[in-house]
Amino acid sequence: MNKAQLIDAVSKRMKRADAETAVECVLDAILRAVVEGERVAVTGFGSFEVRHLGARLARNPQTGEPVRVPPTNRVRFNPGANFTELVNGKPLPPFNQSAVGKAPKGSKTNGKKKKGN
């Protein structure tokens, strides 16, 4: 599934223009948070985070000579338990119900109570 197909799938539940905006906004928010070094965890789906790979020595497969590989960052996606269960055969819910679970209570505030409450 590519981005246009994702928008088409979302547009089955909402207006096409709203679906396009929603997909663009969600992907942009995830990308910006991960670029800033934040971990993005979506309950029932999975998490995205940056992993730092240090400099290392590798080998050129043609010559066998050692080659220095500079340090780099990689994005890692770790699927949630529910996602993994669905991929391994757990039945999907009906189309009118979300396959992604709801966020746990208090997750919006990272478990911290708001001031004045």
C-alpha positions as YAML, in Angstrom:
chain: A
units: angstrom
residues:
- id: 1
  name: MET
  ca: [0.00, 0.00, 0.00]
- id: 2
  name: ASN
  ca: [1.38, 3.39, -0.94]
- id: 3
  name: LYS
  ca: [0.37, 6.81, 0.39]
- id: 4
  name: ALA
  ca: [-2.37, 7.37, -2.20]
- id: 5
  name: GLN
  ca: [-3.87, 3.95, -1.44]
- id: 6
  name: LEU
  ca: [-3.71, 4.73, 2.29]
- id: 7
  name: ILE
  ca: [-5.64, 7.95, 1.67]
- id: 8
  name: ASP
  ca: [-8.19, 5.97, -0.39]
- id: 9
  name: ALA
  ca: [-8.63, 3.48, 2.46]
- id: 10
  name: VAL
  ca: [-9.12, 6.26, 5.03]
- id: 11
  name: SER
  ca: [-11.54, 8.07, 2.69]
- id: 12
  name: LYS
  ca: [-13.93, 5.10, 3.00]
- id: 13
  name: ARG
  ca: [-14.62, 6.33, 6.54]
- id: 14
  name: MET
  ca: [-14.53, 10.10, 5.97]
- id: 15
  name: LYS
  ca: [-14.54, 12.72, 3.23]
- id: 16
  name: ARG
  ca: [-11.65, 12.43, 0.76]
- id: 17
  name: ALA
  ca: [-10.25, 15.90, 1.52]
- id: 18
  name: ASP
  ca: [-10.42, 15.23, 5.27]
- id: 19
  name: ALA
  ca: [-8.76, 11.83, 4.79]
- id: 20
  name: GLU
  ca: [-5.90, 13.36, 2.81]
- id: 21
  name: THR
  ca: [-5.37, 16.04, 5.45]
- id: 22
  name: ALA
  ca: [-5.53, 13.49, 8.28]
- id: 23
  name: VAL
  ca: [-2.99, 11.13, 6.67]
- id: 24
  name: GLU
  ca: [-0.64, 14.03, 5.85]
- id: 25
  name: CYS
  ca: [-0.88, 15.44, 9.39]
- id: 26
  name: VAL
  ca: [-0.33, 12.08, 11.13]
- id: 27
  name: LEU
  ca: [2.67, 11.17, 8.98]
- id: 28
  name: ASP
  ca: [4.15, 14.66, 9.36]
- id: 29
  name: ALA
  ca: [3.74, 14.58, 13.15]
- id: 30
  name: ILE
  ca: [5.43, 11.16, 13.40]
- id: 31
  name: LEU
  ca: [8.29, 12.23, 11.12]
- id: 32
  name: ARG
  ca: [8.93, 15.49, 13.00]
- id: 33
  name: ALA
  ca: [8.88, 13.82, 16.42]
- id: 34
  name: VAL
  ca: [11.27, 11.05, 15.38]
- id: 35
  name: VAL
  ca: [13.65, 13.53, 13.70]
- id: 36
  name: GLU
  ca: [13.75, 15.46, 16.99]
- id: 37
  name: GLY
  ca: [14.76, 12.26, 18.78]
- id: 38
  name: GLU
  ca: [11.41, 11.47, 20.38]
- id: 39
  name: ARG
  ca: [9.94, 8.00, 20.58]
- id: 40
  name: VAL
  ca: [6.47, 7.81, 19.02]
- id: 41
  name: ALA
  ca: [4.31, 5.04, 20.48]
- id: 42
  name: VAL
  ca: [0.82, 4.36, 19.12]
- id: 43
  name: THR
  ca: [-1.14, 1.97, 21.34]
- id: 44
  name: GLY
  ca: [-2.20, -1.15, 19.46]
- id: 45
  name: PHE
  ca: [0.01, -0.29, 16.48]
- id: 46
  name: GLY
  ca: [3.67, 0.11, 17.43]
- id: 47
  name: SER
  ca: [6.45, 2.56, 18.10]
- id: 48
  name: PHE
  ca: [9.00, 4.51, 16.07]
- id: 49
  name: GLU
  ca: [12.35, 5.56, 17.47]
- id: 50
  name: VAL
  ca: [15.84, 6.56, 16.40]
- id: 51
  name: ARG
  ca: [18.68, 4.10, 16.92]
- id: 52
  name: HIS
  ca: [22.27, 5.34, 16.75]
- id: 53
  name: LEU
  ca: [24.78, 3.09, 15.01]
- id: 54
  name: GLY
  ca: [28.38, 3.86, 15.87]
- id: 55
  name: ALA
  ca: [31.29, 3.91, 13.47]
- id: 56
  name: ARG
  ca: [32.55, 0.46, 12.53]
- id: 57
  name: LEU
  ca: [34.74, -1.48, 10.18]
- id: 58
  name: ALA
  ca: [33.16, -3.47, 7.37]
- id: 59
  name: ARG
  ca: [34.62, -5.39, 4.46]
- id: 60
  name: ASN
  ca: [34.37, -4.68, 0.78]
- id: 61
  name: PRO
  ca: [32.78, -7.90, -0.55]
- id: 62
  name: GLN
  ca: [34.71, -7.72, -3.84]
- id: 63
  name: THR
  ca: [38.20, -7.09, -2.48]
- id: 64
  name: GLY
  ca: [37.92, -8.11, 1.16]
- id: 65
  name: GLU
  ca: [39.57, -4.83, 2.19]
- id: 66
  name: PRO
  ca: [38.38, -3.20, 5.43]
- id: 67
  name: VAL
  ca: [36.19, -0.13, 4.93]
- id: 68
  name: ARG
  ca: [35.33, 2.45, 7.59]
- id: 69
  name: VAL
  ca: [31.59, 3.00, 7.96]
- id: 70
  name: PRO
  ca: [30.73, 6.36, 9.59]
- id: 71
  name: PRO
  ca: [28.26, 6.62, 12.47]
- id: 72
  name: THR
  ca: [24.64, 6.95, 11.42]
- id: 73
  name: ASN
  ca: [21.09, 7.02, 12.74]
- id: 74
  name: ARG
  ca: [18.36, 4.56, 11.76]
- id: 75
  name: VAL
  ca: [14.64, 4.65, 12.34]
- id: 76
  name: ARG
  ca: [13.31, 1.53, 14.02]
- id: 77
  name: PHE
  ca: [9.68, 0.46, 14.01]
- id: 78
  name: ASN
  ca: [8.64, -2.01, 16.66]
- id: 79
  name: PRO
  ca: [5.13, -3.41, 16.10]
- id: 80
  name: GLY
  ca: [2.81, -3.58, 19.09]
- id: 81
  name: ALA
  ca: [1.54, -6.86, 20.51]
- id: 82
  name: ASN
  ca: [-1.91, -6.40, 18.94]
- id: 83
  name: PHE
  ca: [-0.38, -5.72, 15.50]
- id: 84
  name: THR
  ca: [1.76, -8.85, 15.77]
- id: 85
  name: GLU
  ca: [-1.24, -10.98, 16.86]
- id: 86
  name: LEU
  ca: [-3.29, -9.74, 13.89]
- id: 87
  name: VAL
  ca: [-0.46, -10.51, 11.45]
- id: 88
  name: ASN
  ca: [-0.19, -14.00, 12.95]
- id: 89
  name: GLY
  ca: [-3.83, -14.92, 12.38]
- id: 90
  name: LYS
  ca: [-5.95, -13.21, 15.04]
- id: 91
  name: PRO
  ca: [-9.18, -12.20, 13.22]
- id: 92
  name: LEU
  ca: [-9.56, -8.56, 12.23]
- id: 93
  name: PRO
  ca: [-12.55, -6.73, 13.71]
- id: 94
  name: PRO
  ca: [-15.37, -5.68, 11.34]
- id: 95
  name: PHE
  ca: [-14.53, -2.81, 8.97]
- id: 96
  name: ASN
  ca: [-16.61, -0.31, 10.97]
- id: 97
  name: GLN
  ca: [-14.45, -0.96, 14.08]
- id: 98
  name: SER
  ca: [-10.84, 0.09, 14.51]
- id: 99
  name: ALA
  ca: [-8.22, -2.66, 14.62]
- id: 100
  name: VAL
  ca: [-5.98, -0.32, 16.63]
- id: 101
  name: GLY
  ca: [-6.82, -0.15, 20.32]
- id: 102
  name: LYS
  ca: [-7.62, 3.06, 22.17]
- id: 103
  name: ALA
  ca: [-4.89, 4.86, 24.08]
- id: 104
  name: PRO
  ca: [-4.86, 4.04, 27.79]
- id: 105
  name: LYS
  ca: [-6.34, 6.59, 30.17]
- id: 106
  name: GLY
  ca: [-3.77, 9.22, 31.13]
- id: 107
  name: SER
  ca: [-1.51, 8.59, 28.13]
- id: 108
  name: LYS
  ca: [-2.15, 12.05, 26.70]
- id: 109
  name: THR
  ca: [-0.48, 13.60, 29.74]
- id: 110
  name: ASN
  ca: [2.15, 10.84, 30.08]
- id: 111
  name: GLY
  ca: [0.47, 9.72, 33.31]
- id: 112
  name: LYS
  ca: [0.87, 13.15, 34.95]
- id: 113
  name: LYS
  ca: [-2.14, 14.89, 36.39]
- id: 114
  name: LYS
  ca: [-2.88, 18.36, 35.10]
- id: 115
  name: LYS
  ca: [-2.44, 21.26, 37.49]
- id: 116
  name: GLY
  ca: [-5.59, 22.09, 39.38]
- id: 117
  name: ASN
  ca: [-6.96, 18.51, 39.27]
...
